Amino acid sequence: MRASLWRDRRGGPEVHCYLCAHHCRIAPGGRGLCGVRENRDGVLYTLVYGRPISLTVDPIEKKPLFHFLPGSLSLSLATVGCNFACAFCQNADISQMPRDQGRIAGRYVPPEQVVEAAVQAGCLSISYTYTEPTIFYEYARDCARLAVQSGLKNVFVTNGYMTKEALDDIDGDLHAANVDLKSFSDDFYRTQAGARLKPVLDSIRRLWEMGVWLEVTTLLIPGFNDEEAELRALTEFLVSVSPDIPWHVSRFHPTYRLLEAAPTPVSSVERALRLGREAGLRYVYGGNVVGHSSESTVCPGCGEPLIERRGFSLGKISLKDGRCPRCGMEIAIRRKEAQE
């Protein structure tokens, strides 16, 4: 347990948490919507500092990040809790544990040990993932700063609901992010996640402006967020930020509290990818479609295969000095020099 820096107390016993866009005002003895920040005698504490529920080595492609250190390993770190309440959460057993079970789990691992574990495992980065890094921000930030000192990169896999103040604080120590853009409908965000759309869009723009390598994922749920007009609006927004943002469209499988929805047909993923290309996105990928051609990177200029993938495994990489070997087009990708 550690006192949070992201708090303000004005005119009463309530504490204002401004780490994420919920801006919770928490009464004494109460917790924020995330379930892991508690007001104790007028001081806001994070209950998950140094208490990961998961610490494991993953391929960076699992985040998914396809254009950032491809083929490398990343140490994945998560605590319990989340500031969203998605009915379709794929990791509800840990993200919703404080809400559903009233429990904070996780063994103590200080930041120094996290970084040491990443180095020992041969990872090039640490990914703050699986739940929501915003809700364990103090822990993530301390790990990130030590990681940079050890030559590692830092990755957020996030719902994008952090405030500008939080992003400004980690500027320079955050190198890549995958933002889960769940829908382009505010009503969807309110009814399915207990949140709002605009703060997520603001974070996407802000991350790109900061120079953080950015990729975006949308979980396509039949009958909920797969209308053509909505997908066109979503992809046009991404293009307005940058056509170089890779967009991952993942198949949905019924889970948690959204068991009545059907699994996403592969044809629906293919349609969404086509809409993305038509909008002007240069790099679009299918997710949860192992063996599909949309897992691989092709040159947006001439269609030359550049990086072959199957699931999280890489095949042939055909880039030459970061360019297509056939037409010479520069490819938007961040690789370690040794990978060239």
N, C-alpha and C positions, 0 to 999 in steps of 0.2 A: 504494500500500500504506500502511496506517495501523494503528496499534495500536488494538485494540478496548477499549472501556470495560467491556464485558460479559464479564469474565473473573475467575477466582478461582484462585489457586494455593495448594494446601494439601498439605503433607507429601509432596513429590515433584516429579518433573519434569512430570507431567501438568498440563494447564490445563483448568479447568472453564468451559465457555461456558454462560451462563444467559440468553442472548437469546431462545431459543425453548424449547418444552417438551421437546425431545429431551435437553436438558441434557448435551450431549456432553462427555466427558472425553477430551481429545486428547493423545496421546503426542507427544514431541518429533519434529518433522518430519512429523507427521500433520495431517490436515484433518478438520473436522467433517463430518457427513452432508451438509451443504449444498455441500461442495466448494470453498467460498470463504473459509474461516477456517482459518488455519494456525498451529500452534505452532512458533515459531522461538526456540529457546534460552529456553523458559519464558515467552515473551510471545506472546499471541494477536493475530494480525494479520488484518484484513480485506483481501482481495486485490482487491476490486472498488470501493474508494472512488474516486469521481470517474471511473469507467470505464463509462459507459453503453453498452449494446449497441444500445439503441433510444432515440431522442429524437424524438418526432413529435407533431403536433397531431391530436387526435381530438375528435369530439363527445362530450360528457359521457355521452350515452346509450349509448355503446359500452362503458362500464365493466362492467355497465350500472348507471347511476344515473338513475332516472326522476323522482325527487322532490327532486332537489338541483340547483339552478341549471339548470332545463331549457332546452334550446336553446343552451347556452353551449359554448365550446370549452375543452378541457383539454390541457395539455402532458403527454404520457405519457412516463414515464421508467422504464427497466428496465436492470438489469445481468444478467449470466449467473448461473446457479445457482438452486437451490431446496432447501428443507429437506424436501420431499416427493419421492417417486419414483412418481408416478401413472402407471399403465400406459396411461391414456387422455389424457395431457397434450396439450392443443391447441397448446402452445408449446414442445414438447420440444426443438426445435432450439437454443433458447437456454437454457431452464430446466435441461436435463440436459447441457449442453455440458461442464461440468467432470467429470461422471461418465462420459459416453459417449465423449468425445474427449480428456479430460484437459487441457483448454485453457481459459484465461481470456482472453476477447476484449473489446474495447471501447477506444475512444479517450478520451483525457483531456479531461473537461469539468468544471471546478470549479463548485461550487454557485452562485457569482455569475453565471456564464454561463447556467446552467440557468434561473434566475429572470429574467434579462434576456431570454432567448429566449421565455419565456412571456409577458412583458409586451409584447414587440415583436409577437407573433403575435395579440395581443388576447384571450388566454386569461383566464378568471376563476379558474382553478385549475391546480394541478399534480397529476397522478395518478401514483402509484408503483405500477406495474402490470406485467402480462405475465408476470413471473416471480413473485417473492415479496419484498415490501419488507422483511420482517423480516431477510432475509439481507444486505441492503445498508443496514441500519438507520442506521448512522452518517452515511452519505451522504444518505439520505432526511431524517434529522432536521436536518442542517445546511441542506439546501435548504429544508425546511419553515419553519425559523425566519426565513430571509431572505425567503421568500415572504410570510409574514405582514407583515413590514416594508414590503413593496411592495403590500400590499392584496390579495394572492391567498389563496385557500383551498387546503387540502391534502386529498388523497384517497388512501386506501389501498385497493387491490384485493388482497385477502389470503386466505390459507387459514386465518387465525385462530389460528395456532400460536404466537404470541408470548407471552412471559411477562407477568405483571402488572407487573413492574418496568419492562419496555419500554413498556407502555402508559402507566404513570404518568409516565414520562419525557417522553412526547410530548403529554401532556394539555394542552390549550389551544392547541396548534399543529396538531392534527388535527381536521378539520371534518366529514369524511364517510368512510364505508367501505362497500365491498361485500365481504361475507364469503362465500366459497365453501363452503357446507355440503354436502359431497359425498354424504353419506348419514347415516342415523340409526342406523347399525350399526357398533359398534366393530370387528367382524370385517372389515367392508368396509374400514375405514380401515387396519387392520393388513395385510391381504392386498393391497389395491390401491394404497395410498399410502405404506405404511411408517410409519404414524403411529397416533394414538389419537383417539377422538371427544371425550372429556371436555374436554381443553384448548380445543378449538374452541368448545364450548358455553359454557365459562367466558368466553372472549373476547367472544362475542356479548353475553352479559349485561353484561360490564364496559364494552364500548363504548357500549351504550345508557345505562348508568348515568352514563357520562362526559359524556353530552350530544352525542356524535358522531352525526351523521345516519347511519342504518344501513339498508342493504338487503342481502338475502341471495339468493344464486343456487345452484340445484341443477341439475347436469347429469344429466338422466334417462337412464339406460343400461338398455335392455331386459335383463331377467334378472339384473341386478346390484343395483339400488337402487330398483326401481319397484313393489315389493309394496305393496298398499293399506295394510296394517297399519303398515308402516314410514313411509309418507308421512303417515298420520294422526298417528303419534307425532311426526314431525318438525314438522308444522304446529301441533300442539298445543303443542309446546315454544315455537315462535315466538310464538304467541298469549300464552303465559305471560310472555314478555318484554314484548311490546306487540303488539296487533292492528294497529297502524299501520306495522309493518315491511313494506315491499314485498318480495314473494317472486317471484323470477324462475325459471321452470322452462324450461330450455333443451334443445333437441333435441341428441342425440348423433350424431356421424358417426364411423365407424370410423377410428382414427388410432393412430399410434405403436405400442405393443405390445398394443393391444386391437383387433385387426383382425377378430377372429372374431365380435364382437358386431354385431347388426343396428342399422341406423339407427333412431332413435326415431320411431314413428308419431306423427303429429300428434294422433291420438285419445288417445294415452297422455299427451301434454302436457295436453290438454283435461281428461282425467280427474283428473290431479294438481291442476290449477287448481280444479276443482270441489271436491276434497277440502280444499284450502286455504280456499276460501270457507266450506265447511261447518264448518270448525274455528273460523272467526271472523276470518280474515285479511281486511282491508278492501281490500287492493291486491295483486292477483296478475297476473302477466304471463307470456306465452309468449315464449321466446327462440329464435332461428333459425327463426322461422315468419313470414317477411316477408309482409305483407299480411293477416295474421290479425287479427281484431278484438281479440284479447287483448293486442296491443301498445299499445293506447290506454288512457288513464285515464278511468274513469267514476266518478261520485259513488257511494260505497257506500250512501248514504241513499236516493237516488231513481233512480239509473241514468243520470242525465244525462251525456252525453259532455263531458269537461272538457279533455283534451289528446289530440289526434289524432297518431298516430305511424305511420310506415311505415319499418321498419328503424330506421336512426339519424336519420331525418329527421322534423322536427316539422311538423304542420299547424296547425290552429286551436287556440288556447288560450282557453278560455272562463271561466277563473276570474275572480271579482270580489272583490278585496281578500282573496284566499286562501280564498274560499268558493264553494260551488256557486251559480251564479246562479239556479237554479230553486228549491232548497229551503233554501238558506242554510247548509248544513252546512259546518263548517270542515274543510278538506282538509289532511292532514298532508303539507306540502311546504315546502321552504326555497328561497325565491326572492330574488334581489337586488331591492332596492327599485325600481330602474329597470324591472324586468320587470312590475311590477304595472300 
